[in-house]
Amino acid sequence: MEPTREQMKELLRLVSATRSEEFDCDQFLSNVGAFLECTGKRGDLPPELEAVRQHLEVCPACQEEFELLVQAFKDGEP
Amino acid sequence: MASLSTHRPGSERSNEEWLRTLEARDPDVVSDLRDYLRRGLARSFGQRDDVTDGDLDDFAQDATVRVIDKLETFAGNSKFTTWAMAVAVRVVLNQLRRRNWTHRSLEEVLEGSSGELEPRSVAGDPGLGVERQDLLAALNEAVENALTERQRTLIRAELAGVPNEEIARQMETNANALYKLYHDARRKLRQALNEAGFSDEDVRAELAGVSEE
């Protein structure tokens, strides 16, 4: 079957966000804690965590995980 | 077994103490970790209709076991508890995805036998400008011609919302190999668009237009 218009738009977004070197999902998991802790601080994201932000753009599964992780810490330490 | 922990329970333990005591399977610390994860998972998943209090207990137990199994992969670049919670969320989300998946084959999903996907060609869509129609048509062509069959199946399954674990299982591969296949596919599509005359700037400009719709 042909993809829907919305699916093609999403694929275009994913292709645009693609980089030559990317974290895979395991590398994302190893670094997402540091990324989460940095997002609550002022200042630029450290370069070593840029790959975490980029992975979130191209991996819907890890994006969903991250949103749930944020919920776990939303009101401070559980 | 006597507790090896000298600090009070919770996130005030140092990373070193968490690691040392969990490696020794200190029962008090294992219990503290399970309670901590249970509280966090309740925030993340407790509002869902398909998750009960009993599920949260089971999830916390499974997540605790998984965290202890993965201790050696903790990079130490965050608080131990933040990393442990990330592991726990992945454990639970994977369980829920498996539980909620309707066990259809990829072929069934991609053929639309479920009726969930509405086939609609991008060509001639009156809601798209001429440039965007050209870009999406080029992307569609790249999917057909630039990808291998496995890459095409993967891309379509991802877009259809099939869980990665289910795609990996049905394609008889593992998560890391699947991600490499997915990455390679996106790189090929990007190159194909470039070769069709659409620069990365063109694509970004079109996406900016999409986001304004």
Interface residues (C-beta under 8 A of the other chain):
Chain A: M1 E2 P3 T4 R5 Q7 M8 K9 E10 L11 L12 R13 L14 V15 S16 T18 S20 E22 D24 C25 D26 L29 S30 N31 V32 G33 A34 L36 E37 V58 C59 P60 A61 E64 E65 L68 L69 Q71 A72 F73 K74 D75 E77 P78
Chain B: G10 S11 Y36 L37 R39 G40 L41 A42 R43 S44 F45 T73 F74 A75 N77 S78 K79 T81 T82 W83 M85 A86 V87 V89 R90 L93 L110 E111 G112 L117 E118 P119 R120 S121 V122 D125 G127 L128 L135 L136 L139 N140 V143 I155 R156 E158 L159 A160 P163 N164 A175 N176 Y179 K180 H183 R186 R187 L189 R190 L193 D200 V203 R204 E206 L207 V210
